[in-house]
Amino acid sequence: METFERDARWVFKSSGLSAVVPPPELSQHRHRTTGDGGGVTGDRDGSGRTREHFSTLGRGEIQSLYEMYSMDFEMFGYSVEEYFKLK
């Protein structure tokens, strides 16, 4: 997702599709990080939805989600501790 918008524009342009239909506006899907690899300070659209949803979960549920998506947490520098702090 980090380069999805740029990649989508390239696909639209190189395929000639942008002459038929404009590329979708995707910038609302960006997320913010701490800038130091320390994890997420917001969620994908900056609205706090991720924190809102995680705040409704118990510690065990958060741990289970982390275990299921640990590769994503590692690849994108997210910190599960952010979500445990909500409890």
VEXLUMGU-864690 format. One record per residue: residue number from 1; residue in three letters; z, y, x of N, C-alpha, C in turn. Coordinates in Angstrom, 1 decimal, padded with zeros to 4 digits. Atoms other than C-alpha are relative to their C-alpha. Layout:
BEGIN
[node NUM, "ALA", [Z, Y, X], [Z, Y, X], [Z, Y, X]]
...
END
This chain:
BEGIN
[node 1, "MET", [000.0, -001.2, 000.8], [000.0, 000.0, 000.0], [000.0, 001.3, 000.9]]
[node 2, "GLU", [-000.1, -001.2, -000.8], [000.5, 002.3, 002.9], [-001.3, 000.8, 000.2]]
[node 3, "THR", [001.4, -000.7, -000.2], [-003.3, 003.0, 003.3], [-000.9, -000.3, -001.2]]
[node 4, "PHE", [000.8, 000.3, 001.2], [-004.4, 002.0, -000.2], [-000.9, 001.1, -000.5]]
[node 5, "GLU", [000.8, -001.1, 000.5], [-005.5, 005.4, -001.3], [-001.2, 000.3, 000.9]]
[node 6, "ARG", [001.1, -000.2, -001.0], [-007.6, 005.9, 001.9], [-001.0, -001.1, -000.1]]
[node 7, "ASP", [000.9, 001.1, 000.1], [-009.0, 002.4, 001.6], [-000.8, 000.0, -001.3]]
[node 8, "ALA", [000.7, 000.0, 001.3], [-009.9, 002.8, -002.1], [-001.1, 001.1, 000.1]]
[node 9, "ARG", [001.0, -001.1, -000.1], [-011.7, 006.1, -001.3], [-001.2, -000.5, 000.8]]
[node 10, "TRP", [001.1, 000.5, -000.8], [-013.7, 004.3, 001.4], [-000.9, -001.0, -000.8]]
[node 11, "VAL", [000.7, 001.0, 000.8], [-014.6, 001.4, -000.9], [-000.9, 000.7, -001.0]]
[node 12, "PHE", [000.8, -000.8, 001.0], [-015.8, 003.9, -003.6], [-001.2, 000.6, 000.6]]
[node 13, "LYS", [001.1, -000.7, -000.7], [-017.8, 005.9, -001.1], [-001.1, -000.9, 000.5]]
[node 14, "SER", [001.0, 000.8, -000.6], [-019.4, 003.1, 000.8], [-000.8, -000.9, -000.9]]
[node 15, "SER", [000.7, 000.8, 001.0], [-020.3, 001.1, -002.3], [-001.0, 000.8, -000.9]]
[node 16, "GLY", [000.8, -000.9, 000.9], [-021.9, 004.1, -004.0], [000.6, 000.1, -001.3]]
[node 17, "LEU", [-000.7, -000.1, 001.3], [-019.5, 003.7, -006.8], [000.5, 001.4, -000.4]]
[node 18, "SER", [-000.5, -001.3, 000.2], [-018.2, 007.2, -006.4], [-001.1, 000.9, -000.6]]
[node 19, "ALA", [001.0, -000.8, 000.7], [-021.6, 008.5, -007.6], [-000.1, -000.3, -001.5]]
[node 20, "VAL", [000.0, 000.4, 001.4], [-021.1, 006.7, -010.9], [001.3, 000.4, -000.7]]
[node 21, "VAL", [-001.4, -000.3, 000.5], [-017.3, 007.1, -011.4], [000.8, 000.6, 001.1]]
[node 22, "PRO", [-000.9, -000.6, -001.1], [-014.8, 009.3, -009.5], [001.1, -001.0, 000.4]]
[node 23, "PRO", [-001.1, 000.9, -000.4], [-012.2, 007.4, -007.4], [001.3, 000.4, -000.8]]
[node 24, "PRO", [-001.3, -000.4, 000.7], [-008.8, 007.2, -009.2], [000.9, 000.8, 000.9]]
[node 25, "GLU", [-001.0, -000.8, -000.7], [-006.1, 009.6, -008.2], [001.2, -001.0, 000.2]]
[node 26, "LEU", [-001.0, 001.0, -000.2], [-003.5, 007.3, -006.5], [001.2, 000.6, 000.7]]
[node 27, "SER", [-001.1, -000.6, -000.8], [-001.2, 009.8, -004.7], [001.4, -000.1, -000.7]]
[node 28, "GLN", [-001.3, 000.1, 000.6], [001.6, 009.4, -007.3], [000.7, -001.3, 000.3]]
[node 29, "HIS", [-000.6, 001.3, -000.4], [002.2, 005.9, -005.9], [000.6, 000.0, 001.4]]
[node 30, "ARG", [-000.6, 000.0, -001.3], [003.4, 007.1, -002.5], [001.5, -000.1, 000.0]]
[node 31, "HIS", [-001.5, 000.0, -000.1], [006.9, 006.6, -001.3], [000.4, 000.7, 001.2]]
[node 32, "ARG", [-000.5, -000.7, -001.2], [009.1, 008.4, 001.1], [000.9, -000.9, 000.8]]
[node 33, "THR", [-000.9, 000.7, -000.8], [010.9, 006.9, 004.0], [000.8, 001.0, 000.8]]
[node 34, "THR", [-000.9, -000.9, -000.8], [013.6, 008.3, 006.3], [-000.7, 000.5, 001.2]]
[node 35, "GLY", [000.8, -000.5, -001.2], [010.9, 008.7, 009.0], [000.5, -000.6, 001.3]]
[node 36, "ASP", [-000.4, 000.7, -001.2], [012.9, 006.7, 011.5], [000.0, -001.5, -000.1]]
[node 37, "GLY", [000.0, 001.4, 000.2], [012.2, 003.3, 010.2], [001.3, -000.5, -000.7]]
[node 38, "GLY", [-001.3, 000.4, 000.6], [015.6, 003.3, 008.4], [-000.1, -000.4, -001.4]]
[node 39, "GLY", [000.1, 000.4, 001.4], [014.3, 002.5, 005.0], [-000.4, 001.1, -001.0]]
[node 40, "VAL", [000.5, -000.8, 001.1], [013.5, 004.0, 001.7], [001.0, 001.1, -000.4]]
[node 41, "THR", [-000.8, -001.1, 000.5], [014.9, 007.4, 000.6], [-000.3, 000.3, -001.4]]
[node 42, "GLY", [000.5, -000.1, 001.3], [013.0, 007.3, -002.6], [-000.8, -001.2, -000.4]]
[node 43, "ASP", [000.8, 001.2, 000.4], [010.8, 004.9, -004.5], [-001.5, 000.4, 000.0]]
[node 44, "ARG", [001.4, -000.2, -000.1], [007.0, 004.6, -004.8], [-000.5, 001.3, -000.6]]
[node 45, "ASP", [000.5, -001.2, 000.6], [006.6, 007.5, -007.1], [001.0, 001.2, 000.0]]
[node 46, "GLY", [-000.9, -001.0, -000.2], [009.6, 009.5, -006.1], [001.0, 000.3, -001.2]]
[node 47, "SER", [-000.8, -000.3, 001.2], [011.3, 009.3, -009.5], [001.4, -000.6, 000.0]]
[node 48, "GLY", [-001.4, 000.6, 000.0], [014.3, 007.2, -008.6], [000.0, -001.3, -000.9]]
[node 49, "ARG", [000.0, 001.2, 000.9], [013.2, 004.3, -010.9], [000.5, -001.2, 000.7]]
[node 50, "THR", [-000.4, 001.2, -000.7], [013.8, 001.7, -008.2], [001.6, 000.0, 000.0]]
[node 51, "ARG", [-001.5, -000.1, 000.0], [017.4, 002.9, -007.8], [000.6, -000.2, -001.4]]
[node 52, "GLU", [-000.5, 000.1, 001.4], [017.9, 003.2, -011.5], [000.0, -001.5, -000.4]]
[node 53, "HIS", [000.0, 001.4, 000.3], [016.8, -000.4, -012.0], [001.0, -000.9, 000.8]]
[node 54, "PHE", [-000.9, 000.8, -000.8], [018.7, -001.8, -009.1], [001.5, 000.3, -000.3]]
[node 55, "SER", [-001.4, -000.3, 000.4], [021.9, 000.0, -010.3], [000.4, -000.8, -001.2]]
[node 56, "THR", [-000.4, 000.9, 001.2], [021.8, -002.3, -013.4], [000.2, -001.4, 000.4]]
[node 57, "LEU", [-000.1, 001.4, -000.4], [021.9, -005.4, -011.3], [001.3, -000.2, 000.7]]
[node 58, "GLY", [-001.2, 000.3, -000.8], [024.9, -007.2, -009.8], [-000.4, -000.3, 001.4]]
[node 59, "ARG", [000.3, 000.2, -001.4], [025.3, -007.8, -006.1], [-000.7, -001.3, 000.2]]
[node 60, "GLY", [000.7, 001.3, -000.2], [024.2, -011.5, -006.5], [-001.4, 000.1, -000.3]]
[node 61, "GLU", [001.4, -000.2, 000.4], [021.0, -010.4, -008.3], [-000.7, 000.7, 001.1]]
[node 62, "ILE", [000.6, -000.7, -001.0], [020.3, -007.9, -005.6], [-000.3, -000.9, 001.2]]
[node 63, "GLN", [000.1, 000.9, -001.1], [020.9, -010.5, -002.9], [-001.2, -001.0, -000.2]]
[node 64, "SER", [001.0, 001.0, 000.4], [018.6, -013.0, -004.7], [-001.4, 000.7, 000.2]]
[node 65, "LEU", [001.3, -000.8, -000.1], [015.8, -010.3, -004.9], [-000.3, 000.2, 001.5]]
[node 66, "TYR", [000.2, -000.2, -001.5], [016.3, -009.5, -001.2], [-000.5, -001.3, 000.6]]
[node 67, "GLU", [000.4, 001.2, -000.6], [016.0, -013.1, -000.3], [-001.5, -000.4, -000.3]]
[node 68, "MET", [001.4, 000.3, 000.5], [012.8, -013.5, -002.4], [-001.0, 000.9, 000.7]]
[node 69, "TYR", [001.0, -001.0, -000.6], [011.2, -010.4, -000.9], [000.4, 000.5, 001.4]]
[node 70, "SER", [-000.5, -000.4, -001.3], [012.8, -010.3, 002.5], [-001.1, 000.4, 001.0]]
[node 71, "MET", [001.1, -000.3, -000.8], [009.4, -010.3, 004.2], [-000.5, 001.4, -000.3]]
[node 72, "ASP", [000.4, -001.4, 000.4], [008.5, -007.1, 002.3], [000.9, 001.0, 000.5]]
[node 73, "PHE", [-001.0, -000.9, -000.5], [011.7, -005.5, 003.2], [-000.2, 000.2, 001.5]]
[node 74, "GLU", [000.2, 000.0, -001.4], [011.1, -006.3, 006.9], [-001.3, 000.8, 000.4]]
[node 75, "MET", [001.3, -000.6, -000.3], [007.4, -005.3, 006.9], [-000.1, 001.5, -000.2]]
[node 76, "PHE", [000.1, -001.4, 000.3], [007.9, -001.9, 005.3], [001.3, 000.8, 000.3]]
[node 77, "GLY", [-001.2, -000.7, -000.5], [011.3, -001.1, 006.9], [001.0, 000.4, -001.1]]
[node 78, "TYR", [-001.0, -000.3, 001.1], [013.3, -001.1, 003.6], [001.3, -000.6, 000.4]]
[node 79, "SER", [-001.3, 000.5, -000.2], [017.0, -001.6, 003.7], [000.7, -000.4, -001.3]]
[node 80, "VAL", [-000.7, 000.6, 001.2], [018.8, -003.8, 001.2], [001.3, 000.7, -000.2]]
[node 81, "GLU", [-001.3, -000.7, 000.0], [022.0, -001.8, 002.1], [-000.1, 001.2, -001.0]]
[node 82, "GLU", [000.1, -001.1, 000.9], [020.6, 001.1, 000.1], [000.3, -000.4, -001.4]]
[node 83, "TYR", [-000.2, 000.5, 001.4], [020.8, -001.0, -003.0], [001.4, -000.5, -000.2]]
[node 84, "PHE", [-001.4, 000.5, 000.1], [024.1, -002.6, -002.3], [001.0, 001.2, -000.2]]
[node 85, "LYS", [-000.9, -001.2, 000.1], [025.6, 001.0, -002.0], [000.0, 000.5, -001.4]]
[node 86, "LEU", [000.0, -000.4, 001.4], [024.7, 001.5, -005.7], [001.1, -000.7, -000.8]]
[node 87, "LYS", [-001.0, 000.8, 000.7], [027.4, -001.0, -006.6], [001.4, 000.5, 000.3]]
END
